[in-house]
């Protein structure tokens, strides 16, 4: 049921509502820019860190880059004609976000070092009370979260991990003070971050034990440098960049047909991946170890040109045994073998499907969103949740995609939120549920 509640005594507030945006990554910044473009200035972004960037601020591991083409992994209203390569690197993407913040004068609206720890809706006043981690409490008519799903790291509770005397850190919490030169390193996990980290450090370390639970389907990465001439064309004729972006979008979108309509259509990609694997990994035993046994597309398809070559190095060993326990000096696998290591890099992912918002959200009738989502998160268009008026999530429940750009999804959600605000203003409404 779609419900809009109006009150003549409070219409002035809905004309210029106080809006609290949680998070200063792509989602929060994109929302803020759109609000400002529409003439709404009464918003504040609450960011728990001391700078903007979200995922691209936090993930600074060696080799960090995007697996979506740069021209699509950017705002449609702010194309960057000067991308240096087809797939943006971490620092370049972070610089782009900073550029957008400054160009659209969003920085004065950001409150840094202000993490949100709770939010409660008051039906009597149609106001959200938002608690911050510094003890401050603010009030807002509308709350929009843009925290994203990839910000709470997962470190498995391995037996004996607390007794390990070496260095342990997660890929998203990279220890840049630790020198990996000549070290014996264990990398746990073979997902999206691992396939970038492994080749980036393989030449540097003395040895690497790569613990693999499930092999990933890997396709070659069609990366290339974007030279000065191409950049000049995009600068001089912006329509050419828009056309190229549209082409990338539709080529990526075509893959979704195989994901969601008929998996048999993924056979083409499967054959391509298998040919790539055979060419890149000549050792039949290693090739068997890293060959997936599930339909391509059931898990995230990874792209890399240097992952397989790194696995073929003499100092790299792929281990598909599980981990039994940690000792003071290393790891004991399920095969019973003890393998000494100096450092362990956890490429073990994030809590992407649980506790998405990381704080209590109390809606109508005192309902806690964590309880409402106890059996799994649900929302309309990934954005609105029944029983939680004037509360919007960007990159929330079930909005992840495995074939295209999350920035495109963000812009679609932002547009939907703007249409809701417009409708509330038109009707003089206090809230929309």
KOLTORTI-854084 format. One record per residue (C-alpha): residue in one letter; x, y, z. Coordinates in steps of 0.2 Angstrom, whole numbers, padded with zeros to 4 digits, always signed. Layout:
N
AXYZ
...
//
This chain:
433
X+0000+0000+0000
X+0006+0017-0004
X+0002+0030+0009
X+0004+0049+0010
X+0000+0058+0026
X-0003+0076+0025
X-0006+0090+0038
X-0010+0108+0034
X-0001+0113+0050
X+0016+0106+0044
X+0016+0110+0025
X+0030+0123+0027
X+0042+0110+0033
X+0039+0099+0018
X+0043+0113+0006
X+0061+0114+0012
X+0063+0098+0022
X+0078+0094+0033
X+0087+0080+0024
X+0100+0068+0033
X+0111+0059+0020
X+0121+0045+0028
X+0138+0041+0019
X+0149+0052+0007
X+0153+0039-0006
X+0146+0038-0024
X+0128+0036-0017
X+0128+0050-0004
X+0137+0063-0015
X+0126+0059-0030
X+0110+0062-0020
X+0117+0078-0013
X+0121+0084-0030
X+0104+0081-0037
X+0096+0089-0022
X+0106+0105-0025
X+0103+0105-0043
X+0084+0105-0039
X+0086+0120-0027
X+0085+0110-0011
X+0100+0116+0000
X+0093+0110+0017
X+0103+0094+0018
X+0118+0087+0028
X+0129+0072+0024
X+0135+0063+0039
X+0151+0054+0036
X+0160+0043+0049
X+0177+0045+0041
X+0187+0061+0039
X+0185+0062+0020
X+0174+0057+0006
X+0175+0042-0006
X+0167+0027+0003
X+0174+0011-0005
X+0187+0020-0015
X+0193+0029+0001
X+0194+0013+0011
X+0201+0000-0002
X+0219+0005-0005
X+0227-0012-0007
X+0240-0015-0021
X+0232-0016-0038
X+0215-0009-0032
X+0205-0005-0048
X+0187-0005-0054
X+0180-0020-0065
X+0167-0009-0074
X+0173+0003-0088
X+0177+0020-0082
X+0165+0029-0094
X+0151+0020-0086
X+0157+0020-0068
X+0154+0038-0066
X+0139+0050-0065
X+0130+0052-0082
X+0129+0071-0078
X+0148+0073-0075
X+0157+0063-0088
X+0176+0063-0086
X+0184+0064-0103
X+0202+0062-0096
X+0201+0044-0089
X+0218+0037-0091
X+0212+0019-0095
X+0197+0009-0099
X+0196+0003-0081
X+0199+0016-0067
X+0212+0014-0054
X+0208+0017-0035
X+0216+0034-0034
X+0209+0040-0050
X+0191+0036-0045
X+0194+0044-0028
X+0200+0059-0037
X+0185+0059-0048
X+0173+0059-0032
X+0183+0073-0024
X+0181+0083-0040
X+0163+0081-0040
X+0161+0086-0022
X+0171+0102-0026
X+0163+0106-0043
X+0145+0105-0036
X+0150+0114-0019
X+0145+0099-0008
X+0159+0100+0005
X+0150+0113+0015
X+0136+0101+0017
X+0147+0087+0024
X+0149+0083+0042
X+0165+0072+0044
X+0169+0060+0058
X+0150+0059+0062
X+0144+0041+0061
X+0126+0037+0062
X+0122+0024+0076
X+0103+0025+0077
X+0087+0033+0069
X+0069+0033+0076
X+0054+0040+0067
X+0041+0050+0078
X+0023+0048+0070
X+0017+0063+0080
X+0029+0075+0073
X+0034+0066+0057
X+0052+0068+0061
X+0067+0057+0062
X+0078+0058+0077
X+0096+0053+0072
X+0109+0048+0084
X+0128+0051+0080
X+0143+0042+0087
X+0149+0057+0096
X+0133+0058+0106
X+0125+0072+0096
X+0107+0070+0091
X+0099+0078+0076
X+0082+0079+0069
X+0077+0077+0050
X+0061+0076+0040
X+0069+0063+0028
X+0083+0051+0030
X+0093+0044+0015
X+0106+0031+0018
X+0120+0028+0005
X+0132+0017+0016
X+0133+0003+0003
X+0135-0015+0006
X+0154-0016+0006
X+0160-0008+0021
X+0159-0021+0035
X+0174-0033+0033
X+0172-0051+0037
X+0187-0060+0046
X+0182-0078+0049
X+0184-0085+0067
X+0198-0097+0063
X+0204-0107+0077
X+0220-0100+0085
X+0220-0085+0074
X+0223-0074+0090
X+0239-0085+0094
X+0247-0081+0077
X+0262-0070+0080
X+0263-0063+0062
X+0254-0049+0054
X+0236-0051+0049
X+0225-0038+0040
X+0210-0037+0028
X+0211-0031+0010
X+0200-0017+0015
X+0211-0012+0029
X+0228-0013+0021
X+0243-0011+0032
X+0254+0000+0022
X+0267+0001+0035
X+0271-0018+0034
X+0284-0022+0021
X+0280-0038+0011
X+0297-0039+0003
X+0304-0056+0005
X+0290-0062+0017
X+0281-0078+0017
X+0263-0073+0014
X+0246-0082+0015
X+0231-0075+0005
X+0214-0081+0011
X+0201-0080-0003
X+0200-0079-0022
X+0187-0066-0025
X+0187-0049-0033
X+0200-0041-0022
X+0212-0056-0022
X+0213-0057-0040
X+0220-0039-0040
X+0231-0041-0025
X+0239-0058-0029
X+0248-0052-0045
X+0252-0035-0038
X+0262-0043-0024
X+0268-0060-0031
X+0285-0053-0037
X+0288-0045-0020
X+0285-0059-0008
X+0296-0074-0005
X+0282-0086-0006
X+0263-0086-0007
X+0250-0098-0001
X+0234-0094-0009
X+0219-0103+0000
X+0205-0105-0012
X+0187-0111-0006
X+0178-0109-0023
X+0187-0105-0039
X+0180-0091-0049
X+0176-0089-0067
X+0189-0077-0074
X+0188-0068-0091
X+0201-0057-0099
X+0201-0039-0095
X+0199-0028-0110
X+0209-0014-0102
X+0219-0001-0112
X+0227+0016-0110
X+0216+0030-0116
X+0229+0041-0125
X+0229+0060-0127
X+0221+0060-0144
X+0206+0050-0138
X+0205+0062-0123
X+0205+0077-0134
X+0191+0070-0144
X+0180+0068-0129
X+0184+0085-0123
X+0181+0093-0140
X+0166+0083-0144
X+0157+0077-0128
X+0144+0068-0139
X+0157+0055-0144
X+0160+0050-0125
X+0141+0049-0122
X+0139+0038-0137
X+0154+0027-0131
X+0146+0026-0114
X+0129+0020-0121
X+0138+0007-0131
X+0147+0001-0116
X+0130+0001-0106
X+0121-0010-0119
X+0136-0022-0121
X+0136-0025-0103
X+0117-0026-0102
X+0117-0040-0115
X+0125-0051-0102
X+0110-0049-0090
X+0099-0059-0102
X+0110-0074-0098
X+0110-0071-0080
X+0091-0069-0077
X+0082-0076-0093
X+0091-0091-0099
X+0108-0097-0092
X+0111-0107-0107
X+0115-0091-0116
X+0130-0090-0104
X+0138-0105-0113
X+0147-0092-0125
X+0156-0084-0110
X+0159-0101-0102
X+0168-0107-0117
X+0178-0090-0118
X+0183-0092-0100
X+0189-0110-0102
X+0199-0106-0118
X+0207-0091-0108
X+0211-0103-0093
X+0219-0116-0105
X+0230-0103-0113
X+0235-0095-0097
X+0238-0110-0086
X+0248-0124-0095
X+0250-0135-0079
X+0235-0147-0080
X+0235-0150-0061
X+0234-0131-0057
X+0221-0129-0071
X+0210-0142-0063
X+0212-0133-0046
X+0206-0116-0053
X+0192-0123-0064
X+0174-0119-0057
X+0161-0133-0057
X+0146-0121-0057
X+0137-0111-0071
X+0146-0096-0075
X+0136-0081-0068
X+0130-0089-0052
X+0144-0080-0043
X+0153-0064-0048
X+0163-0066-0064
X+0180-0059-0062
X+0191-0050-0075
X+0210-0050-0075
X+0224-0052-0087
X+0238-0055-0074
X+0229-0067-0061
X+0232-0083-0070
X+0250-0079-0074
X+0253-0075-0056
X+0247-0092-0051
X+0259-0100-0062
X+0274-0092-0053
X+0286-0104-0044
X+0284-0095-0028
X+0264-0096-0028
X+0255-0111-0022
X+0236-0113-0024
X+0229-0123-0009
X+0211-0129-0010
X+0212-0137+0007
X+0203-0129+0020
X+0211-0121+0035
X+0210-0131+0051
X+0219-0119+0063
X+0232-0106+0065
X+0248-0108+0075
X+0260-0096+0082
X+0270-0097+0066
X+0258-0102+0052
X+0243-0112+0046
X+0238-0130+0048
X+0227-0135+0033
X+0214-0148+0033
X+0226-0159+0025
X+0236-0159+0041
X+0251-0150+0034
X+0259-0135+0043
X+0264-0121+0033
X+0274-0107+0041
X+0270-0089+0036
X+0275-0071+0041
X+0259-0062+0036
X+0241-0066+0032
X+0230-0056+0020
X+0211-0059+0022
X+0202-0057+0006
X+0187-0064+0014
X+0174-0051+0009
X+0161-0041+0017
X+0144-0043+0026
X+0135-0038+0011
X+0118-0047+0014
X+0116-0044+0033
X+0115-0029+0044
X+0116-0018+0029
X+0113-0002+0038
X+0124-0006+0053
X+0113+0004+0065
X+0095+0002+0073
X+0082+0010+0062
X+0065+0011+0072
X+0050+0015+0061
X+0031+0016+0064
X+0024+0007+0079
X+0041+0005+0086
X+0047-0008+0073
X+0065-0011+0071
X+0071-0013+0054
X+0083-0027+0059
X+0068-0037+0065
X+0058-0033+0049
X+0073-0040+0039
X+0076-0055+0050
X+0072-0067+0036
X+0081-0057+0023
X+0080-0038+0017
X+0066-0033+0006
X+0062-0016-0001
X+0053-0008-0015
X+0064-0004-0030
X+0078-0007-0017
X+0074+0010-0010
X+0058+0011+0001
X+0053+0000+0015
X+0035-0002+0022
X+0033+0005+0039
X+0048+0017+0038
X+0041+0033+0031
X+0053+0046+0023
X+0067+0033+0024
X+0076+0029+0008
X+0091+0017+0005
X+0102+0019-0010
X+0112+0003-0014
X+0101-0006-0001
X+0092-0023-0002
X+0095-0033-0017
X+0102-0019-0028
X+0119-0028-0031
X+0122-0032-0049
X+0135-0043-0058
X+0136-0036-0075
X+0136-0017-0075
X+0139-0001-0065
X+0132+0002-0048
X+0133+0020-0051
X+0120+0018-0064
X+0109+0010-0051
X+0113+0024-0039
X+0107+0037-0052
X+0091+0028-0055
X+0087+0027-0036
X+0091+0045-0034
X+0079+0049-0048
X+0065+0039-0039
X+0069+0048-0022
X+0067+0065-0031
X+0051+0060-0038
X+0045+0055-0021
X+0050+0072-0013
X+0041+0081-0028
X+0025+0071-0025
X+0026+0075-0006
X+0029+0093-0009
X+0014+0094-0022
X+0002+0086-0009
X+0009+0096+0006
X+0013+0079+0014
X+0022+0075+0030
X+0027+0058+0025
X+0027+0045+0012
X+0025+0026+0017
//
